[in-house]
Each structure stands twice: as C-alpha cells, then as structure tokens.
C-alpha cells in the first residue's frame, strides 16, 4: 500500500485527482478505465467508451500511437485485408484510400481517429505492474516514465490492449555469436535497399517473411527462405474478390470444411502445387487451421512467382550458424551475409499483469478462446487478443465499452466511496493532471 495514504469520501465519478507524497510514487485516481496500449485496439476501446460518455486514461510505453506500425514495420507493408475489414468502430477509411491501404495511409487513418475522438494517450509510460487490490476493490497500475518517475493509477476497470504482438520473438540459434554478419528481427527491418547484392536468409514463411523476401528481390538482393513447417499460401484475391471477403461470404452459407475445399481448389488452379516448390500444405484446411490454432494463411502478393522463377530459394530448417554461413538440417551449408528473423511476436502480459485466471502465464493470451476471451473478473478486460486481426479487436472493443458503460451507469446511481484509511495520514495535495 505504498501509494494511497487516505482516500475518503472520493466518489468513483469525481474528477481525476492526484495525490503527491514525499518519497512515494505519484498517485492518480482514474474515475473510468485505464487502457494499457495505444495501438488500434486501445484506440478503438477508448473511442467506444467516449461515445458512451465514459472517460478513460490510455497508457503507452512508446512516444506515439500504433508504435508497432510506426516504428517496427517495413516500408513496403500494406494491409493484407481489404480496408472494410480493418476499419475501427465509428469511423471508416477515407473513400479515396485504395482497397489495401499502405502503411503510411493506415497510420494517417489512426492519427485522424485519435484526433476525432480526442484520445490523448499518456506516452512514455511503461506499465511495470498491475494488480487488483481486494481491500479497496480497485486496480493499481504502476508505470515508469522516461526519466524513471513512478506513477500509480488507481481504477475500477483495467483494459489490457497491449495485444499479441508486444514483443519480438527471437529464437536461440546455435552458433549465433560465430556468424559475424547482420542478424536482425523484422521489427528492425525497413527496406531491402541496404542489402543490395547481398545473400540474405529470411527465417520464417508467414506473411512477413514472404513479403520481406519479395522486398529483397525488388532491391536486387539474393534472398533465401527457411521453411520449417507446412504453410497455406492463397492468392490475395479470387474471382475478382478478396480471398478473405469471399471466405467470409461463403461461410454464411456453407460449412467451413466445404469452404476450405473450395479455397484450396481455386488456389491450386491459380498458383499450382506449392509443394513442388518446398511449400507443403497442412492437412487441415486454411480456415480450420486458423480457427483451431490462430495460424494465418499467407496471402500471396507476388512472392510465389519469385520462388517459382528461382529468384527466391527455399531452404530447410537451420541446424547451426558458422562464420558467414548456415548449416541446414538436411546437411547442406551455404554462405550468407545477413539473416532476417521473420519469427513473429508474442504477448508480454505475464511480465506485468499480476493475474493468472484470465490470461495464461505460458503465452500471455486469454485462456478462453474467441469470442469469450474479452472479459475477466474484477473489472479486467482484454482487447486485441482474438487472433482475428482488427476485425476481432473492433468487436471486442464494442463489447468492452458496452459492458463498462453499463457498470458506469449503475455506479453513478450508487457511488462507490473509500471509507477506510489505507496508510497512516500524511500531508498531501490534490490537483488535476
């Protein structure tokens, strides 16, 4: 109880107050929810809450909104799904945007979204710990600023919006220190320009790995792609429609297995047998696999043609690294100048949220699968963990805002007050942030 001294007669819908004390963290009472993360999911939740008349405080560890998009994505990135499946609640994309908006266009859209709903995140606030205090029945969220200053936010509701992609996954590879060349995660990759003429090994054959390989080709590099597992590669568009949109429409009328069969037949007609080029397909269909494991099929934007032409070479898994060389599990050894790790991201929730009922300590994801993973106990919520992209995040943002608004209205009629002294009295002051 190192932050709150006495909070007496402070109702849950009073203006935010700040309790400053000598040698103690700055303490902020938040009448609405605290949202951790200012990515698309956090922004969507804040906007839906504001539309319902509920104020919120958004905490963001970076210095900008959508930091993953702004700081950790490659230049040629665009939305892989049509814009109508990626818009946030209450505001669509500008009509003049293309079907698949570019990275910068998406960032511009998010900036406009934050401006429209007057969402002003508190930047450079890294949440180190969040814990429910049953004594006062509130969440205590501790953050650290850029200069090491500590703040504790006390709130009735906590929305976890840090998402599935909070931290880069960097695998341990035997011999890494021996390699001697550039090894980086895709979060540090911007363009193939600096790799012109170089032999580059891309590890990971998801959408990012495939697109980075294409970008390297377009900059006259010599990429190879490590494919360690089976993968579904689908054309981005089928029969003049987006593959995703067509799939969603067919699922309204047909069972998933039948839709999967249709997708695979059309893919075979358009792309050929991908197994011939080292891209074996899983036994489960693309939609079934996505539904069960969250593994997304690759939507081809031109990489497969480069693989077919030999401009991109497909390799087996890595056994170990040597001096500017890679030994593969099939016994072959090849020389490379650089390695790009397209090995994805993971949740960081277990590192700061002191809770184990709603979130798994193993992977930091909600234990209950979509569509039931958005709500926990004691005013805890999750948004952006559906493995269904922005469409799933928007659905959960609406659910969360509606649920909190209902509680907000109820508690407005029956205000919560703090009636017990939590720590020995001390001199303090109150002001607005």
Buried (B, 14 or more C-beta within 10 A) or exposed (E): EBBBBBBEEBEBBEEBBBBBBEEBBBBBBBBBBBBBBBBBBBBBBBBBBBBBEBBBBBBBBBEBBBBBBBEBBBEBBBBBBBBEBBBBBBBEBEEEBEBBBBBEBBBBBBBEBBEEBEBEBBBBBBBEBBBBBEEBEBBBBBBBBEEEEBBBBBBBBBBBBBBBBBEBBBEEBEBBEEBEBBBEBBBBBEBBEEBEEBBBBBBBBBBBBBBBBBBBBBBEBBBBBBBEEBBBBBBBBBEEEBBBBBBBEBEEEEEBEEBBEBBBEBBEEBBEEBEEBBBBBBEBBBBBBBBEEBBBBBBBBEBBBBBBEEBBBBBBEBBBBBEBBBBBEEEEEEEBBBBBBBBBBBBBBBEBBEBEEBBBEEBBBBBEEBEEBBBBEBBBBBBBBBBBBBBBBBBBBBBBBEBBBEBBEEBEEEEBEBEEEBBEEEEBEEEEE
